[in-house]
Amino acid sequence: MTWILLASLTGCGWFGDASDDGDGDATEKKEGTERRRTRKGRKDRPSDPFVRPSDPCARQDTPVEGVYTHRFGGKSYDMPLYIGASDGPRSMIVLLHGGRGGAPSILKKTRLHEKALDEGFAVVAPYGEDIAGKGARWNTGKFDDDLPKGTTLRDDVAFLDSLAAALRKDACVDNLYTFGFSSGGQMANRWTCEGKEVDGAIAAAGSLLVSPKNCQGPRAFLAMVGTRDDMFRHGPKQDDPNQLSTPDSLRKHWGRLNKCSDKSSVKDVGDATCTTLKGCKVPTQLCVVNGMPHDVPSPFSEKHPTTFDGPTYGWDFLKATE
């Protein structure tokens, strides 16, 4: 089955998170401790701790929503966990938030926790940590040359591998994927490249910012970006030739890692044009959304709605790899 990761920072707790998703994207209102409800009336912010069942792989007849606590590096990290009614082993999506974001913002942008509860898979949304006073972000390699000498960052590849291994047991997960946006999209690239516990990824407005020499091998990959996003034209640091745009990263890094040929096919999906690379060991695809700025493409985006439903399309892409 399948697990997808999309990450958030738990260092300051996941309640009261001020979500500003996306490396300079517009901020959302501070959410405090007020629980918001989804369009279906569900609470999207569980407050009760997750209790591991005696047999996590046994049939689960009712959905579970809880706060999952993971120990890593001597610290405890809390994050929302959702498990739909299902038999184990089951699929999981790990969501990775954007810069200065958190679990609430990535859940709102993707609504994959709703789909998990409806369709019987699992979603978890961990948190990044503050980097150089820039807010909750992921250790993607972006800031390696900008930090003061001696600065130590959390090893987020090790953190996510550790979290994934724990949830494989506690939630009876077999296959594991990640879905990240912006800083989370960069981390989805890095984790899928270097990690041992992830089987494939969806990255919205992200690219691989570290050398591919440490990549573990072919893994299914879907990249998404809008034509009005700076990431469509260049990497996060425009003057750094080693930081590629989302399309170039997909073709040059993942096309090579996944052993793709130089041939491809193209189809229109709503207002997106999706290019499938041919001859790959595993599915490898790029979807470019016409007129979209820095965002996760979806019909329910409050500021930039698209007819292309990126989260649903991405989940279908990953399910087809099983």
C-alpha positions as CSV (number, residue, x, y, z in Angstrom):
1,M,0.0,0.0,0.0
2,T,1.1,3.6,0.0
3,W,2.3,6.4,2.1
4,I,2.8,10.0,1.0
5,L,4.7,12.6,2.9
6,L,4.1,16.3,3.0
7,A,5.9,17.9,5.9
8,S,5.4,20.5,8.7
9,L,7.4,21.7,11.8
10,T,6.5,20.5,15.2
11,G,9.2,22.3,17.2
12,C,6.8,24.9,18.5
13,G,3.8,22.5,18.6
14,W,1.3,22.2,15.8
15,F,-1.4,24.1,17.6
16,G,-1.4,27.9,17.2
17,D,0.6,27.6,14.0
18,A,0.9,30.7,11.9
19,S,0.8,29.3,8.3
20,D,2.6,31.3,5.6
21,D,3.1,28.6,3.0
22,G,5.5,29.0,0.3
23,D,8.8,31.0,0.6
24,G,7.3,34.4,0.5
25,D,3.8,33.5,-0.6
26,A,0.8,35.3,1.0
27,T,0.2,34.6,4.7
28,E,-2.9,33.1,6.2
29,K,-4.5,34.3,9.4
30,K,-3.1,33.0,12.6
31,E,-5.2,30.1,13.7
32,G,-4.6,30.0,17.5
33,T,-6.3,27.1,19.1
34,E,-9.6,27.5,17.3
35,R,-10.4,24.3,15.4
36,R,-11.5,24.9,11.9
37,R,-13.9,22.6,10.1
38,T,-13.6,21.4,6.6
39,R,-16.3,21.9,3.9
40,K,-17.7,18.5,5.0
41,G,-18.0,19.6,8.6
42,R,-15.0,17.5,9.9
43,K,-12.5,18.9,12.3
44,D,-9.2,19.2,10.4
45,R,-7.2,19.7,13.6
46,P,-7.4,16.7,15.9
47,S,-6.7,17.3,19.6
48,D,-6.7,13.8,21.1
49,P,-3.5,11.8,21.2
50,F,-3.2,8.9,18.7
51,V,-3.4,5.6,20.5
52,R,-1.6,2.8,18.8
53,P,-4.0,-0.2,18.5
54,S,-2.8,-3.6,19.8
55,D,-2.8,-4.8,16.2
56,P,-2.4,-1.9,13.7
57,C,-2.9,-4.2,10.7
58,A,-6.3,-5.5,11.9
59,R,-9.5,-4.3,10.2
60,Q,-10.3,-0.7,11.3
61,D,-14.0,0.0,10.8
62,T,-14.0,3.7,11.8
63,P,-11.7,6.5,10.8
64,V,-9.1,7.7,13.2
65,E,-7.9,11.3,13.7
66,G,-5.2,12.0,16.4
67,V,-2.0,13.8,17.3
68,Y,0.9,11.5,16.7
69,T,4.1,12.1,18.7
70,H,7.5,11.0,17.3
71,R,10.8,11.1,19.2
72,F,13.9,12.1,17.2
73,G,17.2,13.5,18.3
74,G,16.1,13.8,21.9
75,K,13.0,15.8,21.0
76,S,9.3,15.1,20.7
77,Y,7.5,16.2,17.6
78,D,3.7,16.3,17.4
79,M,1.7,16.2,14.2
80,P,-1.8,15.4,12.9
81,L,-2.4,11.8,11.7
82,Y,-5.5,10.6,9.8
83,I,-6.3,7.0,9.0
84,G,-9.4,6.0,7.0
85,A,-11.4,2.9,7.7
86,S,-9.5,0.0,6.1
87,D,-7.5,-3.2,6.5
88,G,-3.8,-3.0,6.9
89,P,-1.3,-2.7,5.5
90,R,-2.5,0.6,4.0
91,S,-1.2,3.5,2.0
92,M,0.1,6.7,3.6
93,I,0.8,10.2,2.4
94,V,3.3,12.3,4.2
95,L,2.6,16.0,3.6
96,L,5.5,18.6,3.6
97,H,4.5,22.2,4.1
98,G,6.0,25.3,2.5
99,G,8.3,27.9,4.1
100,R,6.9,29.5,7.3
101,G,4.0,27.1,7.0
102,G,2.7,24.2,9.0
103,A,0.3,21.3,9.1
104,P,-2.9,23.5,8.9
105,S,-1.7,25.2,5.7
106,I,-0.7,22.1,3.8
107,L,-3.9,20.3,4.9
108,K,-5.9,23.2,3.6
109,K,-4.0,23.4,0.3
110,T,-4.4,19.7,-0.5
111,R,-7.4,18.3,1.5
112,L,-5.7,14.9,1.2
113,H,-6.7,14.2,4.8
114,E,-10.3,14.3,3.7
115,K,-9.6,11.9,0.9
116,A,-7.8,9.6,3.2
117,L,-10.7,9.4,5.6
118,D,-13.1,8.8,2.7
119,E,-11.0,6.2,0.8
120,G,-9.2,4.3,3.6
121,F,-5.6,5.4,3.4
122,A,-3.5,7.5,5.9
123,V,-2.1,11.0,5.9
124,V,0.4,12.6,8.3
125,A,1.7,16.2,8.3
126,P,4.9,16.7,10.2
127,Y,6.7,20.1,10.8
128,G,10.0,21.5,9.6
129,E,12.2,23.6,12.0
130,D,13.2,27.2,12.1
131,I,16.2,27.9,9.9
132,A,18.2,31.1,10.6
133,G,15.1,33.0,11.8
134,K,13.3,32.4,8.5
135,G,10.5,30.3,10.1
136,A,9.6,26.7,9.8
137,R,11.4,25.2,6.8
138,W,13.0,22.0,5.6
139,N,16.7,21.2,5.5
140,T,16.7,21.0,1.7
141,G,20.2,22.3,1.0
142,K,18.9,25.8,0.0
143,F,20.6,27.6,2.8
144,D,23.8,25.6,3.1
145,D,26.0,28.5,1.9
146,D,24.1,31.2,3.9
147,L,24.3,30.0,7.4
148,P,26.8,31.1,10.0
149,K,29.7,28.8,10.5
150,G,29.0,26.1,13.1
151,T,25.2,26.2,12.5
152,T,23.6,22.8,13.0
153,L,20.3,21.9,11.3
154,R,18.1,18.9,11.9
155,D,18.9,16.2,9.4
156,D,15.5,16.1,7.8
157,V,16.2,13.0,5.6
158,A,17.0,11.1,8.8
159,F,14.1,12.7,10.6
160,L,11.6,11.7,7.8
161,D,13.1,8.2,7.5
162,S,12.8,7.7,11.2
163,L,9.2,9.0,11.2
164,A,8.3,6.7,8.2
165,A,9.8,3.6,9.9
166,A,7.8,4.3,13.0
167,L,4.5,4.8,11.2
168,R,5.0,1.7,9.1
169,K,4.6,-0.1,12.4
170,D,2.2,2.1,14.3
171,A,-0.2,2.6,11.4
172,C,0.6,-0.6,9.4
173,V,1.9,1.1,6.3
174,D,3.8,-0.6,3.5
175,N,4.5,1.7,0.5
176,L,5.4,5.3,1.3
177,Y,5.2,8.5,-0.7
178,T,5.7,12.2,-0.1
179,F,3.8,15.3,-1.3
180,G,5.5,18.6,-0.7
181,F,4.9,22.3,-1.6
182,S,7.6,25.0,-2.0
183,S,10.2,24.3,0.8
184,G,8.3,21.0,1.2
185,G,8.6,20.4,-2.5
186,Q,12.3,20.9,-2.3
187,M,12.3,18.4,0.7
188,A,10.2,16.0,-1.2
189,N,12.9,16.0,-3.9
190,R,15.7,15.5,-1.4
191,W,14.0,12.9,0.7
192,T,13.0,10.9,-2.4
193,C,16.6,11.2,-3.6
194,E,18.5,10.3,-0.5
195,G,16.0,8.6,1.8
196,K,15.5,4.9,2.4
197,E,11.9,4.8,3.5
198,V,10.1,6.6,0.6
199,D,8.9,5.1,-2.7
200,G,7.9,8.1,-4.7
201,A,6.9,11.7,-4.6
202,I,4.8,14.6,-5.7
203,A,6.6,18.0,-5.6
204,A,4.7,21.3,-6.2
205,A,6.9,24.3,-7.0
206,G,10.1,22.5,-5.8
207,S,13.4,21.1,-7.2
208,L,16.3,19.0,-6.2
209,L,18.9,21.3,-4.5
210,V,21.5,18.7,-3.6
211,S,23.8,16.6,-5.7
212,P,22.0,13.6,-7.2
213,K,25.1,11.5,-6.6
214,N,23.6,10.3,-3.3
215,C,20.3,9.3,-4.7
216,Q,19.1,5.8,-3.9
217,G,17.9,4.9,-7.4
218,P,14.7,5.1,-9.6
219,R,11.6,6.4,-7.8
220,A,8.3,7.5,-9.2
221,F,8.1,11.3,-9.4
222,L,5.5,13.9,-10.4
223,A,6.4,17.6,-10.5
224,M,3.9,20.4,-10.7
225,V,4.5,24.2,-11.3
226,G,2.6,27.2,-12.6
227,T,3.7,29.3,-15.5
228,R,3.6,32.4,-13.3
229,D,5.8,30.9,-10.6
230,D,9.5,31.9,-10.5
231,M,10.2,28.2,-10.1
232,F,9.0,27.7,-13.7
233,R,11.9,29.8,-15.0
234,H,14.7,29.3,-12.5
235,G,15.7,27.7,-9.2
236,P,15.1,29.3,-5.7
237,K,18.4,31.2,-6.1
238,Q,18.3,32.7,-9.6
239,D,22.1,33.4,-9.6
240,D,23.0,29.8,-8.6
241,P,23.3,27.6,-11.8
242,N,23.2,24.5,-9.6
243,Q,19.7,25.3,-8.4
244,L,17.4,24.3,-11.3
245,S,13.8,25.2,-12.1
246,T,11.1,22.7,-11.5
247,P,10.9,21.6,-15.2
248,D,14.7,21.3,-15.5
249,S,15.1,19.4,-12.2
250,L,12.4,16.9,-13.4
251,R,14.0,16.3,-16.8
252,K,17.7,16.5,-15.9
253,H,17.7,14.9,-12.4
254,W,14.7,12.6,-12.3
255,G,14.8,11.8,-16.0
256,R,18.3,10.5,-15.6
257,L,17.8,8.8,-12.2
258,N,14.7,7.0,-13.6
259,K,16.5,6.0,-16.8
260,C,14.1,7.8,-19.1
261,S,14.6,8.2,-22.8
262,D,14.5,11.5,-24.6
263,K,11.0,10.8,-25.8
264,S,7.8,12.0,-24.1
265,S,4.0,12.3,-24.6
266,V,1.8,15.3,-23.7
267,K,-1.8,15.6,-22.6
268,D,-4.0,18.4,-21.4
269,V,-5.7,18.0,-18.0
270,G,-7.9,21.0,-17.3
271,D,-5.7,24.0,-17.4
272,A,-2.5,22.0,-17.0
273,T,-0.3,20.4,-19.6
274,C,1.2,17.1,-18.4
275,T,4.3,15.6,-20.0
276,T,5.1,12.0,-19.4
277,L,8.7,10.9,-20.0
278,K,9.0,7.7,-21.9
279,G,11.1,4.6,-21.3
280,C,11.5,5.2,-17.6
281,K,12.0,2.5,-15.0
282,V,9.2,4.1,-13.0
283,P,6.6,6.8,-13.9
284,T,8.1,10.3,-14.3
285,Q,5.9,13.2,-15.1
286,L,5.7,17.0,-15.2
287,C,2.5,19.1,-15.1
288,V,2.7,22.8,-15.9
289,V,-0.4,24.8,-14.9
290,N,-1.2,27.8,-17.2
291,G,-1.4,31.1,-15.4
292,M,-0.8,29.8,-11.9
293,P,1.6,31.5,-9.5
294,H,3.4,29.9,-6.5
295,D,0.7,27.5,-5.2
296,V,-0.6,24.0,-5.0
297,P,-2.9,23.6,-8.1
298,S,-6.5,22.9,-7.0
299,P,-10.1,24.0,-7.7
300,F,-10.5,24.9,-4.0
301,S,-7.5,27.3,-3.8
302,E,-8.9,30.5,-2.3
303,K,-6.6,32.8,-4.3
304,H,-5.7,30.9,-7.5
305,P,-8.3,28.2,-8.2
306,T,-7.4,25.9,-11.2
307,T,-9.4,23.3,-13.1
308,F,-6.5,21.0,-12.6
309,D,-6.9,19.2,-9.3
310,G,-3.2,18.5,-8.4
311,P,-3.7,16.6,-5.1
312,T,-6.2,14.2,-6.6
313,Y,-4.2,13.8,-9.8
314,G,-1.1,13.2,-7.8
315,W,-2.7,10.6,-5.6
316,D,-4.0,8.7,-8.7
317,F,-0.5,8.9,-10.2
318,L,1.0,7.3,-7.1
319,K,-1.7,4.7,-6.7
320,A,-1.0,3.6,-10.3
321,T,2.6,2.8,-9.4
322,E,1.7,0.1,-6.8
